[in-house]
């Protein structure tokens, strides 16, 4: 009697789901904030600020 060969591959471990990225910051946790100076409040540049949607974590909240 011939031996039976196993033709099925072993099951692979499932890939863990990645959390969704935050929309406003794109997953970085920082957003650009315009810096204004002078009496007429003219914009002179931008600086990094903490993303208030995700509080710097970079992942989208459930709500």
N, C-alpha and C positions, 0 to 999 in steps of 0.2 A: 504494500500500500504506500502511495506517495504522500509526502508531507504537504501540508497545506501552507501556502505562503500568505503572509499578511500584506494586503495591497493598500490598506488605508494608512494615511499619514497620521501621526499623533496630533492631537488638537493643540493649536497655538494659544498662548495666553492672550486674553483680550487686551487691546490697547486702551489705556485709561483716557477718558474724554478730557480734552483741554478746556479750561474755563474760557468763556467768551471774553474778548477784549472790550475795553471801555470805548464807547464811541467818541467822546470829545477829545480824549488824549491819545487814542490809538494804541493803548496798552502800555504807554511809557510812564504814566503817573504825573507827567508835567504838561502844562499848557502855556502858551505864550501870552503874556500880559503886556499890553501897550503902556509905555511909560510916558507920562505927559508932564511938561514943565512950563513955567512962565505964567504970566497973568492971563493970557488967552488960552492957556492949556493946550499948547501945540504938541503933537506926538513927536518924540525924538528917537524912539527905539522900542525894543521889546526885551523883557526879561522872563525867566522861567518862573512859573507859579504852580502851586499844588493843585491838582485836579480835584474839584469839589464833588464831582459825580462819583468818583471811586476812592477818594481820599488818599491818592497816591499808590494804591495797590495795583492798578492797571487792569483789574478784572471787573466785568460788568456786574452790577448788583442785580438781585432777583426782582426787586420792586421797580 
